[in-house]
Amino acid sequence: MASFSSLSEEALIHCYRMAVKLKLEPDFIHLVSKELEKRKLHLQEILETDCSV
């Protein structure tokens, strides 16, 4: 199982945004989103925030 615990919050958010943008496997996106939830980072706020990836 993938472990994202060593990633900073900023790196994890970037990872999520890029995974969505690149339309990576839904299972991978789900794993990243679960880690975001675990860290109490809200997907809606992340998606609404301006990102230039």
N, CA, C, O and CB atoms as a CASP TS submission, in Angstrom:
PFRMAT TS
TARGET T0000
AUTHOR 0000-0000-0000
METHOD Language model
MODEL 1
PARENT N/A
ATOM      1  N   MET     1       0.844  -1.192   0.000  1.00  0.00           N
ATOM      2  CA  MET     1       0.000   0.000   0.000  1.00  0.00           C
ATOM      3  C   MET     1       0.880   1.243   0.000  1.00  0.00           C
ATOM      4  O   MET     1       1.930   1.276   0.642  1.00  0.00           O
ATOM      5  CB  MET     1      -0.955   0.005   1.222  1.00  0.00           C
ATOM      6  N   ALA     2       0.441   2.256  -0.723  1.00  0.00           N
ATOM      7  CA  ALA     2       1.194   3.501  -0.828  1.00  0.00           C
ATOM      8  C   ALA     2       1.192   4.245   0.495  1.00  0.00           C
ATOM      9  O   ALA     2       0.200   4.252   1.223  1.00  0.00           O
ATOM     10  CB  ALA     2       0.619   4.387  -1.930  1.00  0.00           C
ATOM     11  N   SER     3       2.321   4.870   0.789  1.00  0.00           N
ATOM     12  CA  SER     3       2.423   5.684   1.994  1.00  0.00           C
ATOM     13  C   SER     3       2.812   7.098   1.582  1.00  0.00           C
ATOM     14  O   SER     3       3.824   7.315   0.916  1.00  0.00           O
ATOM     15  CB  SER     3       3.458   5.084   3.002  1.00  0.00           C
ATOM     16  N   PHE     4       1.995   8.043   1.991  1.00  0.00           N
ATOM     17  CA  PHE     4       2.247   9.436   1.652  1.00  0.00           C
ATOM     18  C   PHE     4       2.704  10.227   2.872  1.00  0.00           C
ATOM     19  O   PHE     4       2.815  11.452   2.814  1.00  0.00           O
ATOM     20  CB  PHE     4       0.996  10.068   1.054  1.00  0.00           C
ATOM     21  N   SER     5       2.970   9.528   3.980  1.00  0.00           N
ATOM     22  CA  SER     5       3.266  10.205   5.236  1.00  0.00           C
ATOM     23  C   SER     5       4.519  11.068   5.175  1.00  0.00           C
ATOM     24  O   SER     5       4.641  12.025   5.940  1.00  0.00           O
ATOM     25  CB  SER     5       3.413   9.195   6.327  1.00  0.00           C
ATOM     26  N   SER     6       5.448  10.752   4.286  1.00  0.00           N
ATOM     27  CA  SER     6       6.676  11.535   4.216  1.00  0.00           C
ATOM     28  C   SER     6       6.519  12.813   3.387  1.00  0.00           C
ATOM     29  O   SER     6       7.404  13.669   3.404  1.00  0.00           O
ATOM     30  CB  SER     6       7.785  10.689   3.638  1.00  0.00           C
ATOM     31  N   LEU     7       5.409  12.951   2.665  1.00  0.00           N
ATOM     32  CA  LEU     7       5.176  14.141   1.854  1.00  0.00           C
ATOM     33  C   LEU     7       4.686  15.305   2.708  1.00  0.00           C
ATOM     34  O   LEU     7       3.908  15.120   3.644  1.00  0.00           O
ATOM     35  CB  LEU     7       4.168  13.840   0.750  1.00  0.00           C
ATOM     36  N   SER     8       5.148  16.496   2.374  1.00  0.00           N
ATOM     37  CA  SER     8       4.615  17.690   3.035  1.00  0.00           C
ATOM     38  C   SER     8       3.179  17.904   2.562  1.00  0.00           C
ATOM     39  O   SER     8       2.758  17.321   1.563  1.00  0.00           O
ATOM     40  CB  SER     8       5.501  18.953   2.732  1.00  0.00           C
ATOM     41  N   GLU     9       2.439  18.729   3.273  1.00  0.00           N
ATOM     42  CA  GLU     9       1.067  19.026   2.856  1.00  0.00           C
ATOM     43  C   GLU     9       1.066  19.646   1.462  1.00  0.00           C
ATOM     44  O   GLU     9       0.225  19.307   0.629  1.00  0.00           O
ATOM     45  CB  GLU     9       0.379  19.973   3.868  1.00  0.00           C
ATOM     46  N   GLU    10       1.997  20.544   1.210  1.00  0.00           N
ATOM     47  CA  GLU    10       2.079  21.199  -0.097  1.00  0.00           C
ATOM     48  C   GLU    10       2.344  20.176  -1.206  1.00  0.00           C
ATOM     49  O   GLU    10       1.722  20.232  -2.267  1.00  0.00           O
ATOM     50  CB  GLU    10       3.185  22.273  -0.091  1.00  0.00           C
ATOM     51  N   ALA    11       3.256  19.254  -0.960  1.00  0.00           N
ATOM     52  CA  ALA    11       3.569  18.229  -1.961  1.00  0.00           C
ATOM     53  C   ALA    11       2.381  17.301  -2.187  1.00  0.00           C
ATOM     54  O   ALA    11       2.112  16.896  -3.318  1.00  0.00           O
ATOM     55  CB  ALA    11       4.796  17.413  -1.528  1.00  0.00           C
ATOM     56  N   LEU    12       1.680  16.968  -1.128  1.00  0.00           N
ATOM     57  CA  LEU    12       0.516  16.096  -1.244  1.00  0.00           C
ATOM     58  C   LEU    12      -0.592  16.774  -2.052  1.00  0.00           C
ATOM     59  O   LEU    12      -1.221  16.143  -2.902  1.00  0.00           O
ATOM     60  CB  LEU    12      -0.003  15.708   0.149  1.00  0.00           C
ATOM     61  N   ILE    13      -0.825  18.044  -1.786  1.00  0.00           N
ATOM     62  CA  ILE    13      -1.832  18.803  -2.533  1.00  0.00           C
ATOM     63  C   ILE    13      -1.439  18.878  -4.003  1.00  0.00           C
ATOM     64  O   ILE    13      -2.283  18.705  -4.881  1.00  0.00           O
ATOM     65  CB  ILE    13      -2.000  20.228  -1.945  1.00  0.00           C
ATOM     66  N   HIS    14      -0.175  19.132  -4.272  1.00  0.00           N
ATOM     67  CA  HIS    14       0.299  19.180  -5.661  1.00  0.00           C
ATOM     68  C   HIS    14       0.106  17.813  -6.328  1.00  0.00           C
ATOM     69  O   HIS    14      -0.322  17.732  -7.479  1.00  0.00           O
ATOM     70  CB  HIS    14       1.799  19.606  -5.717  1.00  0.00           C
ATOM     71  N   CYS    15       0.417  16.769  -5.611  1.00  0.00           N
ATOM     72  CA  CYS    15       0.242  15.405  -6.123  1.00  0.00           C
ATOM     73  C   CYS    15      -1.217  15.159  -6.489  1.00  0.00           C
ATOM     74  O   CYS    15      -1.510  14.609  -7.551  1.00  0.00           O
ATOM     75  CB  CYS    15       0.713  14.365  -5.081  1.00  0.00           C
ATOM     76  N   TYR    16      -2.121  15.562  -5.618  1.00  0.00           N
ATOM     77  CA  TYR    16      -3.549  15.365  -5.882  1.00  0.00           C
ATOM     78  C   TYR    16      -3.986  16.149  -7.123  1.00  0.00           C
ATOM     79  O   TYR    16      -4.648  15.611  -8.011  1.00  0.00           O
ATOM     80  CB  TYR    16      -4.387  15.796  -4.658  1.00  0.00           C
ATOM     81  N   ARG    17      -3.604  17.424  -7.167  1.00  0.00           N
ATOM     82  CA  ARG    17      -4.003  18.258  -8.308  1.00  0.00           C
ATOM     83  C   ARG    17      -3.481  17.690  -9.621  1.00  0.00           C
ATOM     84  O   ARG    17      -4.211  17.651 -10.612  1.00  0.00           O
ATOM     85  CB  ARG    17      -3.495  19.691  -8.126  1.00  0.00           C
ATOM     86  N   MET    18      -2.223  17.248  -9.638  1.00  0.00           N
ATOM     87  CA  MET    18      -1.640  16.700 -10.860  1.00  0.00           C
ATOM     88  C   MET    18      -2.312  15.377 -11.239  1.00  0.00           C
ATOM     89  O   MET    18      -2.542  15.114 -12.419  1.00  0.00           O
ATOM     90  CB  MET    18      -0.124  16.498 -10.686  1.00  0.00           C
ATOM     91  N   ALA    19      -2.621  14.559 -10.257  1.00  0.00           N
ATOM     92  CA  ALA    19      -3.281  13.278 -10.536  1.00  0.00           C
ATOM     93  C   ALA    19      -4.641  13.510 -11.192  1.00  0.00           C
ATOM     94  O   ALA    19      -5.013  12.809 -12.133  1.00  0.00           O
ATOM     95  CB  ALA    19      -3.448  12.457  -9.236  1.00  0.00           C
ATOM     96  N   VAL    20      -5.373  14.494 -10.691  1.00  0.00           N
ATOM     97  CA  VAL    20      -6.679  14.821 -11.277  1.00  0.00           C
ATOM     98  C   VAL    20      -6.493  15.399 -12.678  1.00  0.00           C
ATOM     99  O   VAL    20      -7.175  14.994 -13.619  1.00  0.00           O
ATOM    100  CB  VAL    20      -7.453  15.824 -10.378  1.00  0.00           C
ATOM    101  N   LYS    21      -5.567  16.345 -12.807  1.00  0.00           N
ATOM    102  CA  LYS    21      -5.332  16.991 -14.097  1.00  0.00           C
ATOM    103  C   LYS    21      -4.913  15.979 -15.165  1.00  0.00           C
ATOM    104  O   LYS    21      -5.349  16.064 -16.313  1.00  0.00           O
ATOM    105  CB  LYS    21      -4.264  18.073 -13.956  1.00  0.00           C
ATOM    106  N   LEU    22      -4.076  15.033 -14.783  1.00  0.00           N
ATOM    107  CA  LEU    22      -3.561  14.041 -15.732  1.00  0.00           C
ATOM    108  C   LEU    22      -4.468  12.827 -15.881  1.00  0.00           C
ATOM    109  O   LEU    22      -4.178  11.896 -16.632  1.00  0.00           O
ATOM    110  CB  LEU    22      -2.193  13.589 -15.302  1.00  0.00           C
ATOM    111  N   LYS    23      -5.583  12.864 -15.138  1.00  0.00           N
ATOM    112  CA  LYS    23      -6.570  11.780 -15.190  1.00  0.00           C
ATOM    113  C   LYS    23      -5.928  10.418 -14.912  1.00  0.00           C
ATOM    114  O   LYS    23      -6.113   9.453 -15.654  1.00  0.00           O
ATOM    115  CB  LYS    23      -7.259  11.760 -16.558  1.00  0.00           C
ATOM    116  N   LEU    24      -5.164  10.380 -13.809  1.00  0.00           N
ATOM    117  CA  LEU    24      -4.533   9.127 -13.404  1.00  0.00           C
ATOM    118  C   LEU    24      -5.588   8.160 -12.884  1.00  0.00           C
ATOM    119  O   LEU    24      -6.766   8.504 -12.787  1.00  0.00           O
ATOM    120  CB  LEU    24      -3.452   9.379 -12.330  1.00  0.00           C
ATOM    121  N   GLU    25      -5.159   6.964 -12.554  1.00  0.00           N
ATOM    122  CA  GLU    25      -6.080   5.922 -12.088  1.00  0.00           C
ATOM    123  C   GLU    25      -6.936   6.425 -10.917  1.00  0.00           C
ATOM    124  O   GLU    25      -6.409   7.025  -9.980  1.00  0.00           O
ATOM    125  CB  GLU    25      -5.292   4.662 -11.667  1.00  0.00           C
ATOM    126  N   PRO    26      -8.238   6.187 -10.966  1.00  0.00           N
ATOM    127  CA  PRO    26      -9.119   6.598  -9.863  1.00  0.00           C
ATOM    128  C   PRO    26      -8.686   6.020  -8.512  1.00  0.00           C
ATOM    129  O   PRO    26      -8.844   6.678  -7.483  1.00  0.00           O
ATOM    130  CB  PRO    26     -10.548   6.172 -10.159  1.00  0.00           C
ATOM    131  N   ASP    27      -8.151   4.818  -8.504  1.00  0.00           N
ATOM    132  CA  ASP    27      -7.691   4.228  -7.233  1.00  0.00           C
ATOM    133  C   ASP    27      -6.557   5.042  -6.621  1.00  0.00           C
ATOM    134  O   ASP    27      -6.503   5.218  -5.404  1.00  0.00           O
ATOM    135  CB  ASP    27      -7.229   2.778  -7.450  1.00  0.00           C
ATOM    136  N   PHE    28      -5.655   5.537  -7.460  1.00  0.00           N
ATOM    137  CA  PHE    28      -4.562   6.366  -6.965  1.00  0.00           C
ATOM    138  C   PHE    28      -5.094   7.681  -6.419  1.00  0.00           C
ATOM    139  O   PHE    28      -4.703   8.112  -5.334  1.00  0.00           O
ATOM    140  CB  PHE    28      -3.537   6.627  -8.072  1.00  0.00           C
ATOM    141  N   ILE    29      -5.977   8.313  -7.165  1.00  0.00           N
ATOM    142  CA  ILE    29      -6.570   9.581  -6.716  1.00  0.00           C
ATOM    143  C   ILE    29      -7.292   9.371  -5.390  1.00  0.00           C
ATOM    144  O   ILE    29      -7.234  10.221  -4.502  1.00  0.00           O
ATOM    145  CB  ILE    29      -7.550  10.146  -7.783  1.00  0.00           C
ATOM    146  N   HIS    30      -7.967   8.240  -5.265  1.00  0.00           N
ATOM    147  CA  HIS    30      -8.668   7.927  -4.019  1.00  0.00           C
ATOM    148  C   HIS    30      -7.677   7.794  -2.850  1.00  0.00           C
ATOM    149  O   HIS    30      -7.941   8.293  -1.756  1.00  0.00           O
ATOM    150  CB  HIS    30      -9.484   6.624  -4.179  1.00  0.00           C
ATOM    151  N   LEU    31      -6.553   7.133  -3.077  1.00  0.00           N
ATOM    152  CA  LEU    31      -5.546   6.993  -2.019  1.00  0.00           C
ATOM    153  C   LEU    31      -5.024   8.356  -1.571  1.00  0.00           C
ATOM    154  O   LEU    31      -4.869   8.611  -0.376  1.00  0.00           O
ATOM    155  CB  LEU    31      -4.378   6.118  -2.502  1.00  0.00           C
ATOM    156  N   VAL    32      -4.758   9.217  -2.533  1.00  0.00           N
ATOM    157  CA  VAL    32      -4.266  10.555  -2.191  1.00  0.00           C
ATOM    158  C   VAL    32      -5.338  11.337  -1.442  1.00  0.00           C
ATOM    159  O   VAL    32      -5.035  12.026  -0.468  1.00  0.00           O
ATOM    160  CB  VAL    32      -3.834  11.320  -3.463  1.00  0.00           C
ATOM    161  N   SER    33      -6.582  11.237  -1.884  1.00  0.00           N
ATOM    162  CA  SER    33      -7.660  11.969  -1.209  1.00  0.00           C
ATOM    163  C   SER    33      -7.868  11.467   0.211  1.00  0.00           C
ATOM    164  O   SER    33      -8.190  12.251   1.104  1.00  0.00           O
ATOM    165  CB  SER    33      -8.964  11.845  -1.998  1.00  0.00           C
ATOM    166  N   LYS    34      -7.687  10.173   0.429  1.00  0.00           N
ATOM    167  CA  LYS    34      -7.804   9.630   1.796  1.00  0.00           C
ATOM    168  C   LYS    34      -6.716  10.200   2.696  1.00  0.00           C
ATOM    169  O   LYS    34      -6.969  10.501   3.863  1.00  0.00           O
ATOM    170  CB  LYS    34      -7.719   8.085   1.780  1.00  0.00           C
ATOM    171  N   GLU    35      -5.517  10.349   2.165  1.00  0.00           N
ATOM    172  CA  GLU    35      -4.426  10.944   2.952  1.00  0.00           C
ATOM    173  C   GLU    35      -4.723  12.411   3.248  1.00  0.00           C
ATOM    174  O   GLU    35      -4.436  12.894   4.344  1.00  0.00           O
ATOM    175  CB  GLU    35      -3.075  10.812   2.203  1.00  0.00           C
ATOM    176  N   LEU    36      -5.294  13.120   2.278  1.00  0.00           N
ATOM    177  CA  LEU    36      -5.679  14.513   2.512  1.00  0.00           C
ATOM    178  C   LEU    36      -6.715  14.593   3.634  1.00  0.00           C
ATOM    179  O   LEU    36      -6.615  15.445   4.517  1.00  0.00           O
ATOM    180  CB  LEU    36      -6.236  15.151   1.215  1.00  0.00           C
ATOM    181  N   GLU    37      -7.701  13.711   3.595  1.00  0.00           N
ATOM    182  CA  GLU    37      -8.733  13.686   4.644  1.00  0.00           C
ATOM    183  C   GLU    37      -8.115  13.368   5.997  1.00  0.00           C
ATOM    184  O   GLU    37      -8.472  13.976   7.006  1.00  0.00           O
ATOM    185  CB  GLU    37      -9.828  12.653   4.308  1.00  0.00           C
ATOM    186  N   LYS    38      -7.196  12.424   6.018  1.00  0.00           N
ATOM    187  CA  LYS    38      -6.520  12.029   7.262  1.00  0.00           C
ATOM    188  C   LYS    38      -5.807  13.229   7.890  1.00  0.00           C
ATOM    189  O   LYS    38      -5.740  13.357   9.112  1.00  0.00           O
ATOM    190  CB  LYS    38      -5.508  10.888   6.993  1.00  0.00           C
ATOM    191  N   ARG    39      -5.285  14.092   7.041  1.00  0.00           N
ATOM    192  CA  ARG    39      -4.584  15.286   7.512  1.00  0.00           C
ATOM    193  C   ARG    39      -5.516  16.477   7.715  1.00  0.00           C
ATOM    194  O   ARG    39      -5.066  17.588   7.997  1.00  0.00           O
ATOM    195  CB  ARG    39      -3.496  15.658   6.534  1.00  0.00           C
ATOM    196  N   LYS    40      -6.800  16.238   7.570  1.00  0.00           N
ATOM    197  CA  LYS    40      -7.818  17.281   7.760  1.00  0.00           C
ATOM    198  C   LYS    40      -7.705  18.394   6.724  1.00  0.00           C
ATOM    199  O   LYS    40      -8.017  19.551   7.006  1.00  0.00           O
ATOM    200  CB  LYS    40      -7.704  17.874   9.157  1.00  0.00           C
ATOM    201  N   LEU    41      -7.258  18.035   5.525  1.00  0.00           N
ATOM    202  CA  LEU    41      -7.212  18.978   4.406  1.00  0.00           C
ATOM    203  C   LEU    41      -8.448  18.723   3.564  1.00  0.00           C
ATOM    204  O   LEU    41      -8.750  17.577   3.231  1.00  0.00           O
ATOM    205  CB  LEU    41      -5.888  18.824   3.554  1.00  0.00           C
ATOM    206  N   HIS    42      -9.155  19.771   3.221  1.00  0.00           N
ATOM    207  CA  HIS    42     -10.445  19.629   2.566  1.00  0.00           C
ATOM    208  C   HIS    42     -10.317  19.720   1.048  1.00  0.00           C
ATOM    209  O   HIS    42      -9.797  20.699   0.513  1.00  0.00           O
ATOM    210  CB  HIS    42     -11.409  20.689   3.072  1.00  0.00           C
ATOM    211  N   LEU    43     -10.796  18.691   0.369  1.00  0.00           N
ATOM    212  CA  LEU    43     -10.694  18.620  -1.088  1.00  0.00           C
ATOM    213  C   LEU    43     -11.378  19.793  -1.770  1.00  0.00           C
ATOM    214  O   LEU    43     -10.839  20.344  -2.730  1.00  0.00           O
ATOM    215  CB  LEU    43     -11.291  17.324  -1.589  1.00  0.00           C
ATOM    216  N   GLN    44     -12.542  20.184  -1.299  1.00  0.00           N
ATOM    217  CA  GLN    44     -13.277  21.280  -1.932  1.00  0.00           C
ATOM    218  C   GLN    44     -12.456  22.559  -1.934  1.00  0.00           C
ATOM    219  O   GLN    44     -12.399  23.263  -2.942  1.00  0.00           O
ATOM    220  CB  GLN    44     -14.607  21.515  -1.219  1.00  0.00           C
ATOM    221  N   GLU    45     -11.820  22.861  -0.804  1.00  0.00           N
ATOM    222  CA  GLU    45     -10.982  24.066  -0.727  1.00  0.00           C
ATOM    223  C   GLU    45      -9.782  23.949  -1.647  1.00  0.00           C
ATOM    224  O   GLU    45      -9.383  24.927  -2.280  1.00  0.00           O
ATOM    225  CB  GLU    45     -10.514  24.311   0.715  1.00  0.00           C
ATOM    226  N   ILE    46      -9.208  22.761  -1.726  1.00  0.00           N
ATOM    227  CA  ILE    46      -8.049  22.542  -2.589  1.00  0.00           C
ATOM    228  C   ILE    46      -8.419  22.752  -4.047  1.00  0.00           C
ATOM    229  O   ILE    46      -7.676  23.378  -4.803  1.00  0.00           O
ATOM    230  CB  ILE    46      -7.482  21.132  -2.385  1.00  0.00           C
ATOM    231  N   LEU    47      -9.563  22.229  -4.431  1.00  0.00           N
ATOM    232  CA  LEU    47      -9.995  22.331  -5.826  1.00  0.00           C
ATOM    233  C   LEU    47     -10.398  23.760  -6.194  1.00  0.00           C
ATOM    234  O   LEU    47     -10.238  24.179  -7.340  1.00  0.00           O
ATOM    235  CB  LEU    47     -11.161  21.381  -6.083  1.00  0.00           C
ATOM    236  N   GLU    48     -10.917  24.499  -5.221  1.00  0.00           N
ATOM    237  CA  GLU    48     -11.357  25.878  -5.479  1.00  0.00           C
ATOM    238  C   GLU    48     -10.201  26.856  -5.512  1.00  0.00           C
ATOM    239  O   GLU    48     -10.309  27.921  -6.118  1.00  0.00           O
ATOM    240  CB  GLU    48     -12.352  26.315  -4.428  1.00  0.00           C
ATOM    241  N   THR    49      -9.089  26.506  -4.864  1.00  0.00           N
ATOM    242  CA  THR    49      -7.928  27.378  -4.807  1.00  0.00           C
ATOM    243  C   THR    49      -7.280  27.444  -6.177  1.00  0.00           C
ATOM    244  O   THR    49      -7.135  26.433  -6.865  1.00  0.00           O
ATOM    245  CB  THR    49      -6.920  26.890  -3.749  1.00  0.00           C
ATOM    246  N   ASP    50      -6.895  28.646  -6.558  1.00  0.00           N
ATOM    247  CA  ASP    50      -6.231  28.828  -7.846  1.00  0.00           C
ATOM    248  C   ASP    50      -4.960  27.996  -7.866  1.00  0.00           C
ATOM    249  O   ASP    50      -4.138  28.078  -6.953  1.00  0.00           O
ATOM    250  CB  ASP    50      -5.915  30.328  -8.111  1.00  0.00           C
ATOM    251  N   CYS    51      -4.806  27.198  -8.910  1.00  0.00           N
ATOM    252  CA  CYS    51      -3.575  26.422  -9.045  1.00  0.00           C
ATOM    253  C   CYS    51      -3.080  26.514 -10.469  1.00  0.00           C
ATOM    254  O   CYS    51      -3.846  26.386 -11.424  1.00  0.00           O
ATOM    255  CB  CYS    51      -3.794  24.950  -8.641  1.00  0.00           C
ATOM    256  N   SER    52      -1.825  26.730 -10.590  1.00  0.00           N
ATOM    257  CA  SER    52      -1.211  26.796 -11.921  1.00  0.00           C
ATOM    258  C   SER    52      -0.251  25.624 -12.060  1.00  0.00           C
ATOM    259  O   SER    52       0.967  25.778 -11.974  1.00  0.00           O
ATOM    260  CB  SER    52      -0.467  28.161 -12.146  1.00  0.00           C
ATOM    261  N   VAL    53      -0.832  24.454 -12.276  1.00  0.00           N
ATOM    262  CA  VAL    53      -0.026  23.237 -12.445  1.00  0.00           C
ATOM    263  C   VAL    53       0.104  22.902 -13.898  1.00  0.00           C
ATOM    264  O   VAL    53       0.746  21.911 -14.248  1.00  0.00           O
ATOM    265  CB  VAL    53      -0.636  22.058 -11.689  1.00  0.00           C
TER
END
